Amino acid sequence: MPNIIKPYNETESKKKQVEQMFDNISENYDFLNRLLSFNIDIYWRNQLEKKVAACNPERILDVATGTADLAIEHAKKTKAQITGLDLSQKMLDFGQVKINNKGLKNRIKLIKGDAENLPFHDNEFDVVTVSFGVRNFENLEKGISEMRRVLKDDGKLLILEFSKPSGLFAPFFTFYFKNILPNIGKLISGDSKAYTYLPNSVDAVPSGEKMKELILKNGFTKVSFKRLTFGVTTIYEGTK
């Protein structure tokens, strides 16, 4: 199990603090995503979406959906019915506005819920996705196990998450990620902890082969991963 890194303090549960953190930064979340990633987050999600579309799914669950960016991409690129789930009601509220504005409220349903106790029956979904969310799970193995439970047989789990870059690019990214990004995030969001928690949580979450082993351990087969942008992010794919 990875170390449990919390946004604010050691006393409250990570789950409760993550909910509070995303409520706090929800108003500026989309803007900061674009700014701090130099819009590369759009490319990362597009790479994940190609794998989703290749599955030709009828039902998709997007866990830790946030403001529904990935859920909206699912609706654009597939014919599936999509459910987005997140701990933060304020993030979901911003997502619902985007969904309504794009005329997708009949395709996407957003619900408040816990990734480690999914409110769905077994074998409900063809694809489950998580975009930059697994590092926020309190119990990562339980979350992975729950996502497997709600997948149909031969269903796909697709995870997009930050990882640790290597090579000549690594020291430049690390300096930006740990020194510049938190200060910009603090200035714009008004939350002094949220964007310090981001690099700390990335350090704590398994990546590469370690994440692959964890997914295999929790019942998935045919697990593979693909690094993007020098390893800044990684897509993990597993089959139930």
Backbone hydrogen bonds, N-H to C=O, Kabsch-Sander energy under -0.5 kcal/mol:
donor,donor_aa,acceptor,acceptor_aa,energy
5,I,3,N,-0.9
6,K,4,I,-0.5
17,Q,13,S,-1.9
18,V,14,K,-2.9
19,E,15,K,-2.1
20,Q,16,K,-2.1
21,M,17,Q,-2.8
22,F,18,V,-2.4
23,D,19,E,-2.0
24,N,20,Q,-2.3
25,I,21,M,-1.9
26,S,22,F,-0.8
28,N,25,I,-0.9
29,Y,25,I,-0.7
29,Y,26,S,-0.7
32,L,28,N,-2.6
33,N,29,Y,-2.3
34,R,30,D,-2.0
35,L,31,F,-2.5
36,L,32,L,-3.1
37,S,33,N,-1.4
38,F,35,L,-0.9
39,N,34,R,-2.1
40,I,37,S,-1.8
42,I,39,N,-1.1
43,Y,39,N,-0.7
44,W,40,I,-2.2
45,R,41,D,-2.1
46,N,42,I,-2.0
47,Q,43,Y,-2.0
48,L,44,W,-1.6
49,E,45,R,-2.7
50,K,46,N,-1.6
51,K,47,Q,-0.9
51,K,48,L,-0.6
52,V,48,L,-1.8
53,A,49,E,-2.9
54,A,50,K,-1.5
55,C,51,K,-0.6
55,C,52,V,-1.5
56,N,53,A,-1.5
60,I,81,Q,-2.4
61,L,127,V,-2.3
62,D,83,T,-3.2
63,V,61,L,-0.7
63,V,129,T,-2.9
64,A,85,L,-1.0
65,T,62,D,-0.6
65,T,85,L,-2.4
68,A,65,T,-1.9
72,I,68,A,-2.3
73,E,69,D,-1.7
74,H,70,L,-2.5
75,A,71,A,-1.8
76,K,72,I,-1.8
77,K,73,E,-2.3
78,T,74,H,-1.6
81,Q,58,E,-2.8
82,I,107,R,-2.9
83,T,60,I,-2.6
84,G,109,K,-3.0
85,L,62,D,-2.6
86,D,111,I,-1.6
89,Q,87,L,-0.7
92,L,88,S,-1.9
93,D,89,Q,-2.3
94,F,90,K,-1.8
95,G,91,M,-2.2
96,Q,92,L,-2.7
97,V,93,D,-1.5
98,K,94,F,-1.6
99,I,95,G,-2.4
100,N,96,Q,-2.7
101,N,97,V,-2.5
102,K,98,K,-1.5
103,G,100,N,-1.3
104,L,99,I,-2.6
107,R,104,L,-1.7
108,I,104,L,-2.2
109,K,82,I,-2.5
111,I,84,G,-2.8
113,G,86,D,-2.0
114,D,117,N,-0.5
117,N,114,D,-1.6
120,F,118,L,-1.5
123,N,149,R,-2.3
124,E,121,H,-0.6
124,E,150,V,-1.7
125,F,150,V,-2.7
126,D,59,R,-2.1
127,V,59,R,-1.4
128,V,156,K,-2.6
129,T,61,L,-2.8
130,V,158,L,-1.8
131,S,63,V,-0.7
132,F,130,V,-0.6
132,F,160,L,-3.8
136,N,133,G,-1.9
137,F,134,V,-1.4
140,L,138,E,-0.5
143,G,139,N,-2.2
144,I,140,L,-2.4
145,S,141,E,-2.4
146,E,142,K,-2.5
147,M,143,G,-2.1
148,R,144,I,-1.9
149,R,145,S,-2.0
150,V,146,E,-1.7
151,L,147,M,-0.6
151,L,148,R,-0.8
152,K,125,F,-3.0
155,G,152,K,-2.4
156,K,126,D,-2.1
157,L,238,G,-2.9
158,L,128,V,-2.7
159,I,236,Y,-2.5
160,L,130,V,-3.0
161,E,234,T,-2.2
163,S,232,V,-2.9
166,S,230,F,-1.3
170,A,167,G,-1.1
173,F,169,F,-2.3
174,T,170,A,-2.8
175,F,171,P,-2.0
176,Y,172,F,-2.1
177,F,173,F,-3.3
178,K,174,T,-2.1
179,N,175,F,-1.8
180,I,175,F,-0.9
180,I,176,Y,-0.7
181,L,176,Y,-3.1
183,N,179,N,-0.6
184,I,180,I,-2.0
185,G,181,L,-2.8
186,K,182,P,-2.4
187,L,183,N,-2.1
188,I,184,I,-2.3
189,S,185,G,-2.7
190,G,186,K,-1.9
192,S,190,G,-0.7
195,Y,191,D,-0.6
196,T,193,K,-1.3
197,Y,193,K,-2.6
198,L,194,A,-1.2
200,N,196,T,-1.5
201,S,197,Y,-3.0
202,V,198,L,-1.8
203,D,199,P,-2.0
204,A,200,N,-1.2
205,V,201,S,-1.5
210,K,207,S,-1.4
212,K,208,G,-2.3
213,E,209,E,-2.6
214,L,210,K,-1.8
215,I,211,M,-2.4
216,L,212,K,-2.4
217,K,213,E,-2.5
218,N,214,L,-1.2
219,G,216,L,-1.7
220,F,215,I,-1.6
221,T,239,T,-3.2
224,S,237,E,-2.3
226,K,235,I,-2.4
228,L,233,T,-2.9
231,G,228,L,-0.7
232,V,228,L,-0.9
232,V,229,T,-1.6
233,T,228,L,-1.6
234,T,161,E,-2.5
235,I,226,K,-2.7
236,Y,159,I,-2.9
236,Y,234,T,-0.5
237,E,224,S,-2.7
238,G,157,L,-2.3
239,T,221,T,-2.9
240,K,155,G,-2.5
